[in-house]
Amino acid sequence: MTDPFVIVGGDAAGLSAASKLKRDAPSRDVVVFERGRWVSYAHCGTPYFVEGVVERLTDLLSLSPAAINERGIDLRREAEVTEIRPAERLVSVTEADGSTYDQPYGELLVATGGRAATDPIPGTDTDGVFTMHGLDSAAAVRAFLSDPKTFTVDSLGGGEFVDEASVSRYGSMRPPNRVAVVGGGYVGVEMAEAFSAWNLDVHLFQRGDRLLTPFGDAVSERVEAHLEANGVTLHLGAAVDELRGTDGRVTSVVCADGTALDVDAVLVGIGIRPNVELLERTDVELGESGAVAVDEFGRTSVDGIYAAGDCAEATHVVSGEPVWMPLGLTANRAGRAIGQTVAGDPTPLGAVAGTAVVKAFDLECGRSGFVDTEAAQNAGFDPVSETITAGSRSGYYPGNAETAVTLVADRESGRLLGGSIVGRDRAAIRIDTVATALEAGLTVEAVERLDLAYAPPFSPVWDPVLVAAKVLNGSIST
């Protein structure tokens, strides 16, 4: 194959694929197009940059452009792919200066990621309204929070990548005192903590009656209480209808019931959407989720075109059905597998369980598989669920903390379907035991028999996951 492997998108999936191909087939040309300046960065670290735990934006870079080029990858930043022409195996490219050209490809990977959702809320284009998707967003928010008397662009530590005009404008504005966070998912909870670190009056609005709904009620209840204990005002069952502003700057949040709250800044974190617009004029099929449908090797419905990352679906490890779960490991793992496949060694992407962790101040939460029993029923199972609380270490050892574990299993087969965990002492990482059991297709009885490590500083004799499995197995057996 003389034409290069072309990749659209210079972040997790795209650069994982590029790097793997160059390792396995070093003579193959690889061209990566990225329409922005930033490449290969840790998106999940942005709330912690805003908070100040991460000092510099460049600390969030996994690979610099120089390091990427050293790998033999032809990285072209600020170069947007505007059209794919599969019949000719060409992509059309527009450079930052407006010049255009066509680039041939042998195989093409679409790794265009996702974008923050803001619809259907009017007013999201007002100054002081932000999303948290990408390093430019994080830079603008932190600039806005900074004292304009001392703020400098260099203080963000972004080097050549920073959108200097945007951050300079926000860095010159009066910082906010009261901020509204719209959305009670991962981003909303993490950003509520980040804003609290700046001693702001933080209000979190959630359309539904629960925060972190994919984690289940046991997690939601504890997180809600913990956020309130740390000074975050919750507005549950409050659908934000509009963001209003004066002189171009946001001044209030208006809910569907007519109530309003005066604010100085708003962070909208109501989810993301897959970037699939580039494929609209092709025959590449989308799945029911709206993301790109792919097979086990990441191949789309059009020959020679692959898709991976936040723009593509994957296969659920429990149900075996296509799902869209835009998460970091999913993107990196899929990209690496596609790079290996294109190099000549067909490699499956692997299934996903939606394993995720999130921190709310010092409270840790984790989830994997089916936690919601209704979702499990819709997937064809007869779910049984139990929630227990147990200590994180031996009761006499310092640092022991209550840990709540929810496990869900299928009544007929006894197969573990999913679970969630919440607590203050190394709770989140315990979800990896659940994720591994799901990948292996273990029954709850088999999970109960797992030989997990025990020593007083690390765990009680019966790890909380084992306790939950024991209780759930008893419920299934009766």
Secondary structure, 3 states (H helix, E strand, C coil): CCCCEEEECCCHHHHHHHHHHHHHCCCCCEEEEECCCCCCECHHHHHHHHHCCCCCHHHHECCCHHHHHHCCCEEEECEEEEEEECCCCEEEEEECCCCEEEEECCEEEECCCEEECCCCCCCCCCECEECCCCHHHHHHHHHHHCCCCCCCHHHHCCHHHCCHHHHHHHHCCCCCCEEEEECCCHHHHHHHHHHHCCCCEEEEEECCCCCCHHHCHHHHHHHHHHHHHCCCEEEECCCEEEEEEECCEEEEEEECCCCEEECCEEEECCCEEECCHHHCCCCCCECCCCCECCCCCCECCCCCEEECCCCECEEECCCCCEECCCCHHHHHHHHHHHHHHHCCCCCCCCCECCCEEEEECCEEEEEEECCCHHHHHHCCCCEEEEEEEEECCCCCCCCCCEEEEEEEEECCCCEEEEEEEEECCCCHHHHHHHHHHHHHCCEHHHHHCCCCCCECCCECCCCHHHHHHHHHHHHHHC
